[in-house]
């Protein structure tokens, strides 16, 4: 079965940094599009960043994180990462990774809390 395990969240002050990790199992990892989502209390889950598989590894970011967050992947480790810099309180949320081709499969998420 497909499993996604997120880690790396924590409590940081505004302006700080965190790096999130997600390890996937049960899929052919290298060619698939992967993404990071987040969900704050009382809000819908939203896409944060996306990275394509294969050789190109094109990326996409929502406007609110563009320039501050960087998505990357290591196919040998079957993992994707989200480097988050210049964090703001509005970034506070539970962060999840997802396989685009398997939209109903989610991990436990990892909590990111940014204090002012």
C-alpha positions, -999 to +999 in steps of 0.1 A: +000+000+000+010+036-006+023+054+025+034+090+029+053+101+061+059+138+067+084+152+092+104+183+101+077+206+115+080+226+147+076+259+164+096+288+151+096+326+154+087+348+125+116+351+101+129+317+109+133+286+088+123+250+087+128+221+063+101+196+059+106+161+045+082+135+031+091+099+023+069+078+000+066+041-002+045+017-023+049+037-056+072+041-085+086+074-072+109+089-098+084+098-126+055+111-104+044+146-097+046+154-060+032+183-040+031+200-006-003+211+008-012+228+040-043+232+061-049+259+088-077+256+113-110+266+098-096+267+063-096+243+033-065+224+025-045+244-001-017+236-026+016+252-016+041+238-041+045+211-068+074+194-084+074+172-115+093+140-118+117+128-144+147+149-156+130+183-157+117+186-122+097+218-130+083+235-099+053+256-091+046+278-060+015+297-049+021+335-048+021+338-010+052+315-007+070+322-039+105+334-032+104+321+004+098+283+000+117+258-022+105+224-031+130+197-041+133+159-044+157+131-039+146+101-059+172+078-044+157+085-010+121+085-023+116+118-007+105+154-013+115+184+008+101+219+015+127+244+026+108+273+042+126+306+049+114+339+061+084+322+078+053+343+087+026+336+112+001+330+083+023+300+073+010+282+105-007+250+094-004+213+092+017+205+061+010+174+040+027+158+010+007+142-018+011+122-050-008+140-078-020+108-093-032+095-059-052+125-046-070+105-019-038+093-002-024+114+027+000+110+055-003+122+091+010+157+083+035+177+102+026+208+123+043+241+115+037+269+140+051+304+135+050+329+163+052+366+160 
